[in-house]
Amino acid sequence: MDNMAAKPDETILDEGIEKGAALLTDERIEKTILRVLNTEGGARIKVYVDTCVHCGLCAEACHYYLSHDNDPRFSPAGKVRQTLGEMIARKGKVDREFMKKAAEIAATQCNLCKRCAMYCPFGIDVAYLMSVVRRITHLLGMTPQYIQATAHSHSVSMNQMWVREDEWPDTLQWQEEEARSEMPKLRIPLEKEGADIMYSVIGPEPKFQAQLLYQAAILMNAAGVNWTMPATPGWDNSDMAMFTGDSELMGRIKRQHFETAARLKVKKIVMGECGHAFRSVYDTGNRWLGWKIPPIPIVHAIEFYYDLIKEGRIKIAQKYAEPVTLHDPCNVVRGGGLHEKARYVIRAICDNLIEMHPNREHNYCCCAGGGVINCGPPYKMARINGNRVKAEQLFAVKARGARTLIAPCHNCHSGLEDINHYYGLEMNVKFIGDILYQVMEKPE
């Protein structure tokens, strides 16, 4: 509890922002801002900005505001006023020092979680407005260094972790061999045309969390699923370009993902426990490409687990005994509506679910999503200080008996681990798949 006091965030010099700003002229800044405002945003931006009456109702919805002792600079309306509002009022006539601050606010002080939009009486989407600021700073070459490096990886390799083309199938073969010690006939089928499912994951799984591929293979084989995975680029469903403002690259990433599934002639794509990737494939990416809906149905892991358990294709040997609580990820709950299906799954595999409050679509963000954790170590403490309210929420649910924190999203999982360690919560942070693998019946 000693770490619960609010701490002032230090000034951070980010090479991605600093070096980009050094190359700017006032003329280029003005031209870029007006281009985005007049051609890409247009009426939507004007309606949102003109409609805001600065009532302050959005402030109480923001974890940054609450965690910084109600500092108005961290309120959603305050962040808009300091960035896009000034750009509009000055008609793009702002300088590089202003743009440096705007880049930092948009990229590292807003998770695009959209909780504030739920409390705004006019439904103003501040996440969209912050995304517009990120778009402007991207076009000016002012993206934080770490997340820009990840976007570069997407551009070159079509995955976010610089996984080479030969490393990907090698990793799958390795996990197949490991899993055969448990299920001797298990296969991870590659490039199988006409399967019911293409299973897709995010870049960190083969790079750092290969056990998740192992667990998925056990689940698929135990349930008798007709599935496949691609051996080529297009297997990674993550998308940091969505958060840097590089919409053109975002479109490339999503097109290759869907075209890979189309090439394999699968009926649907099932993706692992990731929130931002789900948002990218069901919403942002396909819309940039001009598709009203994704060309191939997308199913998040939560819904997939729900279907398997409800249909009796996966049976539970013995429920997980330690009391658990559930973190509702913004992109799959507030954005995707999977809160009740997540609870169905958890109650099926766990003895005791203790709800944190608030929960479901009202839950506080993990403070890692929206690309914020991907801005890297320079902003780690700003991120942790910016979510003191989450630590308080978790201390409260721990006091009621919860010992395991389930976070069905990669960024949430990583961000909550940071909060768990820094604030001394001493909870076990797990994916749903970790527990499902542990408690399910496995064929001999």
Protein Blocks (a to p, Z undefined) as FASTA:
>chain_A
ZZmpccdddddddfklmmmmmmpcfklmmmmmmmmmmmmnmmmmmmmmmmpgolommmmm
pmklmmnoopaklpmklmmmmmmmmmmmnnopacfklmmmmmmmmmmmcghlommmmmpm
nlpafklmmmmmmmmmmmnopacfklmmmmmmmmmnopakopafklmmmmmmmmmmmmmm
mmmmbccdehiehiabdcdddfklmmmmmmlmmmmmmmmmmnopacdddfbehiamcdfk
lmnopamlmmmmmmmmmmmmmmnopabdcddddfklmmmmmmmmmmmnopabafbdcddf
klmmmmmmmnopaccfbdcfbdcdddddfklmmmnopmmmmmmmmmmmpfbdcddddehj
lbccehlggolmmnojmlmmmmmmmmmmmmmmmmmmmmnopabdcdfbfklmmmmmmmmm
mnonopacddfklmmmmmmccdZZ
